[in-house]
Amino acid sequence: MNLQRTVRVCRMGIVNYADALELQDKLCSDRKTSKIPDTIVSLQHPPTYTLGKRRTHDNLLVPEADLKAMGAELHHSERGGDITFHGPRQAVVYPIISLRDVGFGARDYVEALESAMIELCSSHGVNGRRGVKGETGVWVAGKKIGAIGVRISSGIASHGLAFNIDPDLNFFKYIVPCGIANKGVTSLRRETSLDLPADEIIQEQLVQVLVRLFHYSTIQ
């Protein structure tokens, strides 16, 4: 593995999901042609429900019109996984990276994303763990704290992870999160007994864990 590798980190605040999709498409295209180095996009979204490439509404428990009435949008994407929710106070990280350069296969990559969230949990006094077979993501006492949905095209990964810092968990009541029934969701705020720093600091901690796990030596 080439350890002298550069990553660019884009810290973007709150970004509309459609705009983030457009950005990812552009970054993926540029990464495939080596116009840019690996890039980690760190942001949050306004209230948004997203469907993965299965594109089924079976796990949406209310009409789409009800979501709009709550101020939430519904979007389709080409990532793996089922329906999930994104919203303020949730750390969303989209690594646009060459898996070949990192030296990861698809399963290794997903496990690295899980490891990053587990490490973040631990740093704030929370025991996060991987799920059982079929339960991708990170769990705390049977409740999901971090979701993963990725796309891999021509060896370039996009989309990524969403980690619940302190979002409004009521939004999850209107879906079957990630298509896994009879499982709840939780957040770092609910699980920790420690004082938490600002969301931006927690999100940056997550990014830095990923930078280390992917063996980057230089950050732009």
mmCIF file of the C-alpha atoms, coordinates in Angstrom:
data_MODEL
# 
_entry.id   MODEL 
# 
loop_
_atom_site.group_PDB 
_atom_site.id 
_atom_site.type_symbol 
_atom_site.label_atom_id 
_atom_site.label_alt_id 
_atom_site.label_comp_id 
_atom_site.label_asym_id 
_atom_site.label_entity_id 
_atom_site.label_seq_id 
_atom_site.pdbx_PDB_ins_code 
_atom_site.Cartn_x 
_atom_site.Cartn_y 
_atom_site.Cartn_z 
_atom_site.occupancy 
_atom_site.B_iso_or_equiv 
_atom_site.pdbx_formal_charge 
_atom_site.auth_seq_id 
_atom_site.auth_comp_id 
_atom_site.auth_asym_id 
_atom_site.auth_atom_id 
_atom_site.pdbx_PDB_model_num 
ATOM 1   C CA . MET A 1 1   ? 0.000   0.000   0.000   1.00 0.00 ? 1   MET A CA 1 
ATOM 2   C CA . ASN A 1 2   ? 1.274   3.464   -0.891  1.00 0.00 ? 2   ASN A CA 1 
ATOM 3   C CA . LEU A 1 3   ? 1.322   5.327   2.396   1.00 0.00 ? 3   LEU A CA 1 
ATOM 4   C CA . GLN A 1 4   ? 2.207   8.709   0.846   1.00 0.00 ? 4   GLN A CA 1 
ATOM 5   C CA . ARG A 1 5   ? -1.317  9.576   -0.106  1.00 0.00 ? 5   ARG A CA 1 
ATOM 6   C CA . THR A 1 6   ? -3.257  12.842  -0.074  1.00 0.00 ? 6   THR A CA 1 
ATOM 7   C CA . VAL A 1 7   ? -6.886  13.438  0.818   1.00 0.00 ? 7   VAL A CA 1 
ATOM 8   C CA . ARG A 1 8   ? -8.888  16.604  0.437   1.00 0.00 ? 8   ARG A CA 1 
ATOM 9   C CA . VAL A 1 9   ? -11.481 17.364  3.119   1.00 0.00 ? 9   VAL A CA 1 
ATOM 10  C CA . CYS A 1 10  ? -14.523 19.485  2.218   1.00 0.00 ? 10  CYS A CA 1 
ATOM 11  C CA . ARG A 1 11  ? -16.386 20.796  5.285   1.00 0.00 ? 11  ARG A CA 1 
ATOM 12  C CA . MET A 1 12  ? -19.685 22.146  4.041   1.00 0.00 ? 12  MET A CA 1 
ATOM 13  C CA . GLY A 1 13  ? -22.230 22.723  6.826   1.00 0.00 ? 13  GLY A CA 1 
ATOM 14  C CA . ILE A 1 14  ? -25.893 22.075  5.952   1.00 0.00 ? 14  ILE A CA 1 
ATOM 15  C CA . VAL A 1 15  ? -26.412 21.176  2.270   1.00 0.00 ? 15  VAL A CA 1 
ATOM 16  C CA . ASN A 1 16  ? -29.590 20.212  0.412   1.00 0.00 ? 16  ASN A CA 1 
ATOM 17  C CA . TYR A 1 17  ? -29.523 16.524  -0.504  1.00 0.00 ? 17  TYR A CA 1 
ATOM 18  C CA . ALA A 1 18  ? -30.029 17.119  -4.224  1.00 0.00 ? 18  ALA A CA 1 
ATOM 19  C CA . ASP A 1 19  ? -27.096 19.526  -4.277  1.00 0.00 ? 19  ASP A CA 1 
ATOM 20  C CA . ALA A 1 20  ? -24.972 16.968  -2.424  1.00 0.00 ? 20  ALA A CA 1 
ATOM 21  C CA . LEU A 1 21  ? -25.853 14.316  -5.015  1.00 0.00 ? 21  LEU A CA 1 
ATOM 22  C CA . GLU A 1 22  ? -24.815 16.627  -7.821  1.00 0.00 ? 22  GLU A CA 1 
ATOM 23  C CA . LEU A 1 23  ? -21.564 17.401  -6.020  1.00 0.00 ? 23  LEU A CA 1 
ATOM 24  C CA . GLN A 1 24  ? -20.816 13.709  -5.504  1.00 0.00 ? 24  GLN A CA 1 
ATOM 25  C CA . ASP A 1 25  ? -21.408 12.959  -9.186  1.00 0.00 ? 25  ASP A CA 1 
ATOM 26  C CA . LYS A 1 26  ? -18.924 15.668  -10.153 1.00 0.00 ? 26  LYS A CA 1 
ATOM 27  C CA . LEU A 1 27  ? -16.336 14.538  -7.611  1.00 0.00 ? 27  LEU A CA 1 
ATOM 28  C CA . CYS A 1 28  ? -16.674 10.897  -8.686  1.00 0.00 ? 28  CYS A CA 1 
ATOM 29  C CA . SER A 1 29  ? -16.181 11.837  -12.328 1.00 0.00 ? 29  SER A CA 1 
ATOM 30  C CA . ASP A 1 30  ? -13.114 13.897  -11.468 1.00 0.00 ? 30  ASP A CA 1 
ATOM 31  C CA . ARG A 1 31  ? -11.703 11.168  -9.232  1.00 0.00 ? 31  ARG A CA 1 
ATOM 32  C CA . LYS A 1 32  ? -12.101 8.514   -11.933 1.00 0.00 ? 32  LYS A CA 1 
ATOM 33  C CA . THR A 1 33  ? -9.960  10.628  -14.266 1.00 0.00 ? 33  THR A CA 1 
ATOM 34  C CA . SER A 1 34  ? -7.484  11.514  -11.478 1.00 0.00 ? 34  SER A CA 1 
ATOM 35  C CA . LYS A 1 35  ? -8.280  15.213  -11.697 1.00 0.00 ? 35  LYS A CA 1 
ATOM 36  C CA . ILE A 1 36  ? -8.616  15.307  -7.919  1.00 0.00 ? 36  ILE A CA 1 
ATOM 37  C CA . PRO A 1 37  ? -7.245  13.277  -5.011  1.00 0.00 ? 37  PRO A CA 1 
ATOM 38  C CA . ASP A 1 38  ? -9.445  11.220  -2.730  1.00 0.00 ? 38  ASP A CA 1 
ATOM 39  C CA . THR A 1 39  ? -11.957 13.575  -1.145  1.00 0.00 ? 39  THR A CA 1 
ATOM 40  C CA . ILE A 1 40  ? -13.963 13.376  2.071   1.00 0.00 ? 40  ILE A CA 1 
ATOM 41  C CA . VAL A 1 41  ? -17.115 15.504  2.117   1.00 0.00 ? 41  VAL A CA 1 
ATOM 42  C CA . SER A 1 42  ? -18.370 16.328  5.614   1.00 0.00 ? 42  SER A CA 1 
ATOM 43  C CA . LEU A 1 43  ? -21.804 17.929  5.931   1.00 0.00 ? 43  LEU A CA 1 
ATOM 44  C CA . GLN A 1 44  ? -25.309 17.772  7.325   1.00 0.00 ? 44  GLN A CA 1 
ATOM 45  C CA . HIS A 1 45  ? -28.649 17.768  5.525   1.00 0.00 ? 45  HIS A CA 1 
ATOM 46  C CA . PRO A 1 46  ? -31.989 19.436  6.191   1.00 0.00 ? 46  PRO A CA 1 
ATOM 47  C CA . PRO A 1 47  ? -34.721 16.874  7.035   1.00 0.00 ? 47  PRO A CA 1 
ATOM 48  C CA . THR A 1 48  ? -34.522 14.345  4.208   1.00 0.00 ? 48  THR A CA 1 
ATOM 49  C CA . TYR A 1 49  ? -35.584 10.758  3.631   1.00 0.00 ? 49  TYR A CA 1 
ATOM 50  C CA . THR A 1 50  ? -33.536 8.820   1.096   1.00 0.00 ? 50  THR A CA 1 
ATOM 51  C CA . LEU A 1 51  ? -34.243 5.561   -0.675  1.00 0.00 ? 51  LEU A CA 1 
ATOM 52  C CA . GLY A 1 52  ? -31.403 3.317   -1.814  1.00 0.00 ? 52  GLY A CA 1 
ATOM 53  C CA . LYS A 1 53  ? -31.211 1.621   -5.192  1.00 0.00 ? 53  LYS A CA 1 
ATOM 54  C CA . ARG A 1 54  ? -33.877 -0.923  -4.220  1.00 0.00 ? 54  ARG A CA 1 
ATOM 55  C CA . ARG A 1 55  ? -36.282 2.001   -4.642  1.00 0.00 ? 55  ARG A CA 1 
ATOM 56  C CA . THR A 1 56  ? -39.126 0.488   -2.677  1.00 0.00 ? 56  THR A CA 1 
ATOM 57  C CA . HIS A 1 57  ? -41.616 2.516   -0.680  1.00 0.00 ? 57  HIS A CA 1 
ATOM 58  C CA . ASP A 1 58  ? -42.597 -0.483  1.433   1.00 0.00 ? 58  ASP A CA 1 
ATOM 59  C CA . ASN A 1 59  ? -40.646 0.818   4.418   1.00 0.00 ? 59  ASN A CA 1 
ATOM 60  C CA . LEU A 1 60  ? -42.111 4.308   4.194   1.00 0.00 ? 60  LEU A CA 1 
ATOM 61  C CA . LEU A 1 61  ? -44.941 4.258   6.732   1.00 0.00 ? 61  LEU A CA 1 
ATOM 62  C CA . VAL A 1 62  ? -46.762 7.458   5.725   1.00 0.00 ? 62  VAL A CA 1 
ATOM 63  C CA . PRO A 1 63  ? -47.708 9.064   2.396   1.00 0.00 ? 63  PRO A CA 1 
ATOM 64  C CA . GLU A 1 64  ? -45.016 11.201  0.810   1.00 0.00 ? 64  GLU A CA 1 
ATOM 65  C CA . ALA A 1 65  ? -47.331 14.197  1.147   1.00 0.00 ? 65  ALA A CA 1 
ATOM 66  C CA . ASP A 1 66  ? -47.156 13.814  4.930   1.00 0.00 ? 66  ASP A CA 1 
ATOM 67  C CA . LEU A 1 67  ? -43.381 14.045  4.808   1.00 0.00 ? 67  LEU A CA 1 
ATOM 68  C CA . LYS A 1 68  ? -43.606 17.276  2.865   1.00 0.00 ? 68  LYS A CA 1 
ATOM 69  C CA . ALA A 1 69  ? -46.082 18.629  5.418   1.00 0.00 ? 69  ALA A CA 1 
ATOM 70  C CA . MET A 1 70  ? -43.450 17.971  8.109   1.00 0.00 ? 70  MET A CA 1 
ATOM 71  C CA . GLY A 1 71  ? -40.892 19.922  6.110   1.00 0.00 ? 71  GLY A CA 1 
ATOM 72  C CA . ALA A 1 72  ? -38.990 16.839  4.922   1.00 0.00 ? 72  ALA A CA 1 
ATOM 73  C CA . GLU A 1 73  ? -38.009 15.825  1.401   1.00 0.00 ? 73  GLU A CA 1 
ATOM 74  C CA . LEU A 1 74  ? -37.854 12.359  -0.171  1.00 0.00 ? 74  LEU A CA 1 
ATOM 75  C CA . HIS A 1 75  ? -35.054 11.504  -2.600  1.00 0.00 ? 75  HIS A CA 1 
ATOM 76  C CA . HIS A 1 76  ? -33.915 8.448   -4.535  1.00 0.00 ? 76  HIS A CA 1 
ATOM 77  C CA . SER A 1 77  ? -30.230 7.624   -4.783  1.00 0.00 ? 77  SER A CA 1 
ATOM 78  C CA . GLU A 1 78  ? -27.959 4.954   -6.229  1.00 0.00 ? 78  GLU A CA 1 
ATOM 79  C CA . ARG A 1 79  ? -26.410 3.984   -2.913  1.00 0.00 ? 79  ARG A CA 1 
ATOM 80  C CA . GLY A 1 80  ? -26.879 0.582   -1.366  1.00 0.00 ? 80  GLY A CA 1 
ATOM 81  C CA . GLY A 1 81  ? -29.244 0.008   1.500   1.00 0.00 ? 81  GLY A CA 1 
ATOM 82  C CA . ASP A 1 82  ? -32.864 0.817   2.169   1.00 0.00 ? 82  ASP A CA 1 
ATOM 83  C CA . ILE A 1 83  ? -34.670 3.931   3.374   1.00 0.00 ? 83  ILE A CA 1 
ATOM 84  C CA . THR A 1 84  ? -33.068 6.180   5.970   1.00 0.00 ? 84  THR A CA 1 
ATOM 85  C CA . PHE A 1 85  ? -33.342 9.672   7.385   1.00 0.00 ? 85  PHE A CA 1 
ATOM 86  C CA . HIS A 1 86  ? -30.885 12.563  7.301   1.00 0.00 ? 86  HIS A CA 1 
ATOM 87  C CA . GLY A 1 87  ? -31.300 15.726  9.303   1.00 0.00 ? 87  GLY A CA 1 
ATOM 88  C CA . PRO A 1 88  ? -29.638 18.473  11.321  1.00 0.00 ? 88  PRO A CA 1 
ATOM 89  C CA . ARG A 1 89  ? -27.344 17.329  14.129  1.00 0.00 ? 89  ARG A CA 1 
ATOM 90  C CA . GLN A 1 90  ? -26.450 14.183  12.229  1.00 0.00 ? 90  GLN A CA 1 
ATOM 91  C CA . ALA A 1 91  ? -22.877 13.834  10.966  1.00 0.00 ? 91  ALA A CA 1 
ATOM 92  C CA . VAL A 1 92  ? -22.917 12.821  7.314   1.00 0.00 ? 92  VAL A CA 1 
ATOM 93  C CA . VAL A 1 93  ? -19.627 11.884  5.662   1.00 0.00 ? 93  VAL A CA 1 
ATOM 94  C CA . TYR A 1 94  ? -19.230 11.041  1.973   1.00 0.00 ? 94  TYR A CA 1 
ATOM 95  C CA . PRO A 1 95  ? -15.767 9.659   1.123   1.00 0.00 ? 95  PRO A CA 1 
ATOM 96  C CA . ILE A 1 96  ? -15.114 9.896   -2.625  1.00 0.00 ? 96  ILE A CA 1 
ATOM 97  C CA . ILE A 1 97  ? -12.147 7.576   -2.741  1.00 0.00 ? 97  ILE A CA 1 
ATOM 98  C CA . SER A 1 98  ? -10.376 5.028   -4.910  1.00 0.00 ? 98  SER A CA 1 
ATOM 99  C CA . LEU A 1 99  ? -10.718 1.706   -3.119  1.00 0.00 ? 99  LEU A CA 1 
ATOM 100 C CA . ARG A 1 100 ? -7.882  0.312   -5.204  1.00 0.00 ? 100 ARG A CA 1 
ATOM 101 C CA . ASP A 1 101 ? -5.539  3.016   -3.929  1.00 0.00 ? 101 ASP A CA 1 
ATOM 102 C CA . VAL A 1 102 ? -6.688  2.529   -0.355  1.00 0.00 ? 102 VAL A CA 1 
ATOM 103 C CA . GLY A 1 103 ? -6.248  -1.226  -0.741  1.00 0.00 ? 103 GLY A CA 1 
ATOM 104 C CA . PHE A 1 104 ? -9.756  -2.125  0.417   1.00 0.00 ? 104 PHE A CA 1 
ATOM 105 C CA . GLY A 1 105 ? -12.358 -4.415  -1.033  1.00 0.00 ? 105 GLY A CA 1 
ATOM 106 C CA . ALA A 1 106 ? -16.020 -3.493  -0.656  1.00 0.00 ? 106 ALA A CA 1 
ATOM 107 C CA . ARG A 1 107 ? -16.463 -5.432  2.600   1.00 0.00 ? 107 ARG A CA 1 
ATOM 108 C CA . ASP A 1 108 ? -13.238 -4.056  4.054   1.00 0.00 ? 108 ASP A CA 1 
ATOM 109 C CA . TYR A 1 109 ? -14.419 -0.563  3.208   1.00 0.00 ? 109 TYR A CA 1 
ATOM 110 C CA . VAL A 1 110 ? -17.800 -0.948  4.910   1.00 0.00 ? 110 VAL A CA 1 
ATOM 111 C CA . GLU A 1 111 ? -16.090 -2.392  7.983   1.00 0.00 ? 111 GLU A CA 1 
ATOM 112 C CA . ALA A 1 112 ? -13.724 0.595   8.053   1.00 0.00 ? 112 ALA A CA 1 
ATOM 113 C CA . LEU A 1 113 ? -16.703 2.966   8.078   1.00 0.00 ? 113 LEU A CA 1 
ATOM 114 C CA . GLU A 1 114 ? -18.196 0.958   10.926  1.00 0.00 ? 114 GLU A CA 1 
ATOM 115 C CA . SER A 1 115 ? -14.890 0.998   12.800  1.00 0.00 ? 115 SER A CA 1 
ATOM 116 C CA . ALA A 1 116 ? -14.703 4.774   12.519  1.00 0.00 ? 116 ALA A CA 1 
ATOM 117 C CA . MET A 1 117 ? -18.131 5.209   14.087  1.00 0.00 ? 117 MET A CA 1 
ATOM 118 C CA . ILE A 1 118 ? -17.384 2.624   16.787  1.00 0.00 ? 118 ILE A CA 1 
ATOM 119 C CA . GLU A 1 119 ? -14.191 4.508   17.663  1.00 0.00 ? 119 GLU A CA 1 
ATOM 120 C CA . LEU A 1 120 ? -16.093 7.797   17.774  1.00 0.00 ? 120 LEU A CA 1 
ATOM 121 C CA . CYS A 1 121 ? -18.650 6.241   20.124  1.00 0.00 ? 121 CYS A CA 1 
ATOM 122 C CA . SER A 1 122 ? -15.887 4.945   22.385  1.00 0.00 ? 122 SER A CA 1 
ATOM 123 C CA . SER A 1 123 ? -14.203 8.342   22.585  1.00 0.00 ? 123 SER A CA 1 
ATOM 124 C CA . HIS A 1 124 ? -17.434 9.675   24.097  1.00 0.00 ? 124 HIS A CA 1 
ATOM 125 C CA . GLY A 1 125 ? -17.985 6.807   26.519  1.00 0.00 ? 125 GLY A CA 1 
ATOM 126 C CA . VAL A 1 126 ? -20.427 4.782   24.423  1.00 0.00 ? 126 VAL A CA 1 
ATOM 127 C CA . ASN A 1 127 ? -20.099 1.091   23.563  1.00 0.00 ? 127 ASN A CA 1 
ATOM 128 C CA . GLY A 1 128 ? -20.950 0.864   19.879  1.00 0.00 ? 128 GLY A CA 1 
ATOM 129 C CA . ARG A 1 129 ? -20.734 -2.399  17.956  1.00 0.00 ? 129 ARG A CA 1 
ATOM 130 C CA . ARG A 1 130 ? -21.338 -3.927  14.576  1.00 0.00 ? 130 ARG A CA 1 
ATOM 131 C CA . GLY A 1 131 ? -24.685 -5.556  13.963  1.00 0.00 ? 131 GLY A CA 1 
ATOM 132 C CA . VAL A 1 132 ? -25.357 -9.195  13.323  1.00 0.00 ? 132 VAL A CA 1 
ATOM 133 C CA . LYS A 1 133 ? -25.465 -10.511 9.770   1.00 0.00 ? 133 LYS A CA 1 
ATOM 134 C CA . GLY A 1 134 ? -27.671 -8.278  7.654   1.00 0.00 ? 134 GLY A CA 1 
ATOM 135 C CA . GLU A 1 135 ? -27.439 -5.349  10.080  1.00 0.00 ? 135 GLU A CA 1 
ATOM 136 C CA . THR A 1 136 ? -24.899 -3.046  8.473   1.00 0.00 ? 136 THR A CA 1 
ATOM 137 C CA . GLY A 1 137 ? -23.980 -0.029  10.565  1.00 0.00 ? 137 GLY A CA 1 
ATOM 138 C CA . VAL A 1 138 ? -23.251 0.621   14.225  1.00 0.00 ? 138 VAL A CA 1 
ATOM 139 C CA . TRP A 1 139 ? -25.529 -0.256  17.126  1.00 0.00 ? 139 TRP A CA 1 
ATOM 140 C CA . VAL A 1 140 ? -25.786 0.600   20.816  1.00 0.00 ? 140 VAL A CA 1 
ATOM 141 C CA . ALA A 1 141 ? -27.779 -1.858  22.944  1.00 0.00 ? 141 ALA A CA 1 
ATOM 142 C CA . GLY A 1 142 ? -29.874 -2.935  19.969  1.00 0.00 ? 142 GLY A CA 1 
ATOM 143 C CA . LYS A 1 143 ? -30.518 0.569   18.651  1.00 0.00 ? 143 LYS A CA 1 
ATOM 144 C CA . LYS A 1 144 ? -28.894 2.003   15.551  1.00 0.00 ? 144 LYS A CA 1 
ATOM 145 C CA . ILE A 1 145 ? -26.639 5.017   15.982  1.00 0.00 ? 145 ILE A CA 1 
ATOM 146 C CA . GLY A 1 146 ? -24.842 4.989   12.644  1.00 0.00 ? 146 GLY A CA 1 
ATOM 147 C CA . ALA A 1 147 ? -26.045 4.000   9.157   1.00 0.00 ? 147 ALA A CA 1 
ATOM 148 C CA . ILE A 1 148 ? -24.043 3.106   6.064   1.00 0.00 ? 148 ILE A CA 1 
ATOM 149 C CA . GLY A 1 149 ? -25.035 3.203   2.415   1.00 0.00 ? 149 GLY A CA 1 
ATOM 150 C CA . VAL A 1 150 ? -22.353 3.223   -0.268  1.00 0.00 ? 150 VAL A CA 1 
ATOM 151 C CA . ARG A 1 151 ? -22.021 3.139   -4.013  1.00 0.00 ? 151 ARG A CA 1 
ATOM 152 C CA . ILE A 1 152 ? -18.973 1.759   -5.820  1.00 0.00 ? 152 ILE A CA 1 
ATOM 153 C CA . SER A 1 153 ? -18.486 2.555   -9.502  1.00 0.00 ? 153 SER A CA 1 
ATOM 154 C CA . SER A 1 154 ? -15.288 1.785   -11.411 1.00 0.00 ? 154 SER A CA 1 
ATOM 155 C CA . GLY A 1 155 ? -13.530 1.294   -8.097  1.00 0.00 ? 155 GLY A CA 1 
ATOM 156 C CA . ILE A 1 156 ? -14.563 4.721   -6.772  1.00 0.00 ? 156 ILE A CA 1 
ATOM 157 C CA . ALA A 1 157 ? -16.661 4.796   -3.602  1.00 0.00 ? 157 ALA A CA 1 
ATOM 158 C CA . SER A 1 158 ? -19.274 7.467   -2.915  1.00 0.00 ? 158 SER A CA 1 
ATOM 159 C CA . HIS A 1 159 ? -22.099 8.126   -0.475  1.00 0.00 ? 159 HIS A CA 1 
ATOM 160 C CA . GLY A 1 160 ? -20.999 6.821   2.925   1.00 0.00 ? 160 GLY A CA 1 
ATOM 161 C CA . LEU A 1 161 ? -22.237 7.118   6.495   1.00 0.00 ? 161 LEU A CA 1 
ATOM 162 C CA . ALA A 1 162 ? -24.608 9.016   8.748   1.00 0.00 ? 162 ALA A CA 1 
ATOM 163 C CA . PHE A 1 163 ? -23.926 9.187   12.491  1.00 0.00 ? 163 PHE A CA 1 
ATOM 164 C CA . ASN A 1 164 ? -26.573 10.414  14.919  1.00 0.00 ? 164 ASN A CA 1 
ATOM 165 C CA . ILE A 1 165 ? -25.119 13.087  17.182  1.00 0.00 ? 165 ILE A CA 1 
ATOM 166 C CA . ASP A 1 166 ? -28.411 14.541  18.411  1.00 0.00 ? 166 ASP A CA 1 
ATOM 167 C CA . PRO A 1 167 ? -30.979 14.656  15.580  1.00 0.00 ? 167 PRO A CA 1 
ATOM 168 C CA . ASP A 1 168 ? -34.720 14.756  16.122  1.00 0.00 ? 168 ASP A CA 1 
ATOM 169 C CA . LEU A 1 169 ? -35.340 11.011  16.375  1.00 0.00 ? 169 LEU A CA 1 
ATOM 170 C CA . ASN A 1 170 ? -39.090 11.485  15.894  1.00 0.00 ? 170 ASN A CA 1 
ATOM 171 C CA . PHE A 1 171 ? -38.422 11.622  12.147  1.00 0.00 ? 171 PHE A CA 1 
ATOM 172 C CA . PHE A 1 172 ? -37.468 7.941   12.239  1.00 0.00 ? 172 PHE A CA 1 
ATOM 173 C CA . LYS A 1 173 ? -40.987 6.989   13.364  1.00 0.00 ? 173 LYS A CA 1 
ATOM 174 C CA . TYR A 1 174 ? -42.283 7.367   9.825   1.00 0.00 ? 174 TYR A CA 1 
ATOM 175 C CA . ILE A 1 175 ? -40.015 4.743   8.253   1.00 0.00 ? 175 ILE A CA 1 
ATOM 176 C CA . VAL A 1 176 ? -38.590 1.299   8.907   1.00 0.00 ? 176 VAL A CA 1 
ATOM 177 C CA . PRO A 1 177 ? -34.986 2.512   9.182   1.00 0.00 ? 177 PRO A CA 1 
ATOM 178 C CA . CYS A 1 178 ? -32.718 0.658   6.745   1.00 0.00 ? 178 CYS A CA 1 
ATOM 179 C CA . GLY A 1 179 ? -35.544 -1.843  6.275   1.00 0.00 ? 179 GLY A CA 1 
ATOM 180 C CA . ILE A 1 180 ? -34.852 -3.518  9.623   1.00 0.00 ? 180 ILE A CA 1 
ATOM 181 C CA . ALA A 1 181 ? -38.097 -3.946  11.544  1.00 0.00 ? 181 ALA A CA 1 
ATOM 182 C CA . ASN A 1 182 ? -38.445 -3.998  15.336  1.00 0.00 ? 182 ASN A CA 1 
ATOM 183 C CA . LYS A 1 183 ? -35.191 -2.103  15.870  1.00 0.00 ? 183 LYS A CA 1 
ATOM 184 C CA . GLY A 1 184 ? -34.946 1.383   17.317  1.00 0.00 ? 184 GLY A CA 1 
ATOM 185 C CA . VAL A 1 185 ? -32.588 4.270   16.682  1.00 0.00 ? 185 VAL A CA 1 
ATOM 186 C CA . THR A 1 186 ? -30.553 6.283   19.130  1.00 0.00 ? 186 THR A CA 1 
ATOM 187 C CA . SER A 1 187 ? -28.025 9.098   19.266  1.00 0.00 ? 187 SER A CA 1 
ATOM 188 C CA . LEU A 1 188 ? -24.739 9.947   20.911  1.00 0.00 ? 188 LEU A CA 1 
ATOM 189 C CA . ARG A 1 189 ? -26.530 12.495  23.091  1.00 0.00 ? 189 ARG A CA 1 
ATOM 190 C CA . ARG A 1 190 ? -28.940 9.870   24.408  1.00 0.00 ? 190 ARG A CA 1 
ATOM 191 C CA . GLU A 1 191 ? -26.285 7.258   25.091  1.00 0.00 ? 191 GLU A CA 1 
ATOM 192 C CA . THR A 1 192 ? -23.430 9.194   26.652  1.00 0.00 ? 192 THR A CA 1 
ATOM 193 C CA . SER A 1 193 ? -23.135 10.452  30.208  1.00 0.00 ? 193 SER A CA 1 
ATOM 194 C CA . LEU A 1 194 ? -20.366 12.836  29.169  1.00 0.00 ? 194 LEU A CA 1 
ATOM 195 C CA . ASP A 1 195 ? -20.630 16.450  28.110  1.00 0.00 ? 195 ASP A CA 1 
ATOM 196 C CA . LEU A 1 196 ? -20.429 16.665  24.335  1.00 0.00 ? 196 LEU A CA 1 
ATOM 197 C CA . PRO A 1 197 ? -18.526 19.290  22.368  1.00 0.00 ? 197 PRO A CA 1 
ATOM 198 C CA . ALA A 1 198 ? -20.130 21.144  19.469  1.00 0.00 ? 198 ALA A CA 1 
ATOM 199 C CA . ASP A 1 199 ? -21.432 19.066  16.574  1.00 0.00 ? 199 ASP A CA 1 
ATOM 200 C CA . GLU A 1 200 ? -18.721 20.482  14.317  1.00 0.00 ? 200 GLU A CA 1 
ATOM 201 C CA . ILE A 1 201 ? -16.034 19.121  16.631  1.00 0.00 ? 201 ILE A CA 1 
ATOM 202 C CA . ILE A 1 202 ? -17.624 15.664  16.753  1.00 0.00 ? 202 ILE A CA 1 
ATOM 203 C CA . GLN A 1 203 ? -17.964 15.627  12.993  1.00 0.00 ? 203 GLN A CA 1 
ATOM 204 C CA . GLU A 1 204 ? -14.312 16.611  12.622  1.00 0.00 ? 204 GLU A CA 1 
ATOM 205 C CA . GLN A 1 205 ? -13.310 13.837  15.025  1.00 0.00 ? 205 GLN A CA 1 
ATOM 206 C CA . LEU A 1 206 ? -15.097 11.372  12.759  1.00 0.00 ? 206 LEU A CA 1 
ATOM 207 C CA . VAL A 1 207 ? -13.307 12.702  9.699   1.00 0.00 ? 207 VAL A CA 1 
ATOM 208 C CA . GLN A 1 208 ? -9.925  12.445  11.392  1.00 0.00 ? 208 GLN A CA 1 
ATOM 209 C CA . VAL A 1 209 ? -10.573 8.820   12.370  1.00 0.00 ? 209 VAL A CA 1 
ATOM 210 C CA . LEU A 1 210 ? -11.347 8.042   8.726   1.00 0.00 ? 210 LEU A CA 1 
ATOM 211 C CA . VAL A 1 211 ? -8.198  9.833   7.574   1.00 0.00 ? 211 VAL A CA 1 
ATOM 212 C CA . ARG A 1 212 ? -6.149  7.612   9.867   1.00 0.00 ? 212 ARG A CA 1 
ATOM 213 C CA . LEU A 1 213 ? -7.960  4.380   8.995   1.00 0.00 ? 213 LEU A CA 1 
ATOM 214 C CA . PHE A 1 214 ? -7.463  5.030   5.277   1.00 0.00 ? 214 PHE A CA 1 
ATOM 215 C CA . HIS A 1 215 ? -3.748  5.755   5.831   1.00 0.00 ? 215 HIS A CA 1 
ATOM 216 C CA . TYR A 1 216 ? -3.596  9.240   4.356   1.00 0.00 ? 216 TYR A CA 1 
ATOM 217 C CA . SER A 1 217 ? -0.369  11.104  5.024   1.00 0.00 ? 217 SER A CA 1 
ATOM 218 C CA . THR A 1 218 ? -1.370  14.560  3.786   1.00 0.00 ? 218 THR A CA 1 
ATOM 219 C CA . ILE A 1 219 ? -4.593  16.513  4.183   1.00 0.00 ? 219 ILE A CA 1 
ATOM 220 C CA . GLN A 1 220 ? -5.604  19.391  1.905   1.00 0.00 ? 220 GLN A CA 1 
# 
